[in-house]
């Protein structure tokens, strides 16, 4: 079986920015997935997708299945949606998100979808100018994020604000610098988790959750872009990923919310849900990822969770392939 691994190449905009490293990660992942598919007996076909040859490249693919690693976001999201439209027209089964729920990589679309589905997410508010009225009565601290980016782009130490005046100052700064909407959400103090959901024949199954554990410092427990991606940052990766130790009640809550999220948002094959547990009792979804990145790294939460149930990285990739094939047969 020939499996085309379709991965997005960094756009010209990103190549000229200081955030290129986050998009190069997709290219690295594509090669690891190719090795995994080969190990499971498939024939991988690497297909790099450039922004100026989207339709032509997808039309030319000859394969039994397409492993979708398209990851253009932010102001480049329209490119991803064009590619998703071409994928759906192509007619070859492909992994992961549909065009409809791929749009949830846009944070505002994702937040609105969570609210519509009555899923728990922190109180939030979107800003277009920084001069809006009607700001909700936030319980501070609040964290400010770019509305249309991923991989912590735009998150800096100043993103963590303690009052309304700080909030408005940071909001206006980000809008001016990045030229896009931003949103603020209440910062949930508590343990942070990443939950992997894998679609099996019986439906979505939650794998053992991973927990993000921060080194003990005086800083708030979140990572800036630099701390995640810049090896020269003194606080580079000041967190670690471990299997979570949870009570039966907590696991039940996580499982119920993650499965409901998977179904309500129309996800397929696999997803990763990021969230925090307030007072060790109440789980809040920070992000629900319709087409999350994949990596064969024991520090990567999805790989860690898969290995906890005896799945190697090739096994995990093949479970995604199997889910896609089951859907195609139906």
C-alpha angles and dihedrals in degrees: 000000000000114000117190113211104210112197131173119240118220111274123237088254092056094043088060094048134079091245099071094115092068093057095042086062089073092059091051091049092052090061093049090051090049090056091048093051091048090051090054092052099261126127109239121208115193112215118183114203119211124196094243098051105041102129096037094050095049092045090055096054114116109189144116093239138008122222102209116219097157107147110168109140141161114035086350093062091100087065090056092049091051089051092048090052090052090048092053091049091048091067098215112127111255133190129251131354129032119226088258098056095032083075087072089079080082102086096218092051089048094049092048090050091052091051093047090052091049091239119155114262130151118269108272143176133197123224125201100173108006090240098085123134124219098056106175119249094263122197100229142261098066130181123220119216136175111258098221108034139084141205092049093294107170095016110127135159089268089059087083106081131183104197144017097267092053089047094055092045093053093042092054091046093053094045090051095046100040102030096225143092120281132200133208125211133183111266109240109217107212145071117330123222142183114207122198118205120194122192112232131176089271093050136267114348124196114225119212105293122247122222128214107223118194126211112251108265138133090255124102114264104258133091126242120216090258093050090053100043113017111084090194093059109108088225095046109158096348089177137069132210119230138162108273123245106217139168121245089254093052092047090050091052093047092048094048094048095043094049092045090050092050092051100037094049093044097240121171136208099347144353143175122226119199119202150139133239113227115212088347087284116071122056119209124191113229096177138358111203117209095189108015124187120262129217137172094228126121090220091057110096099224092050091046092051092047093051089051088068094043099265119138117209091263089049091052093049090048091052087058090049091049092051091051092049092049090053091048092052091052 
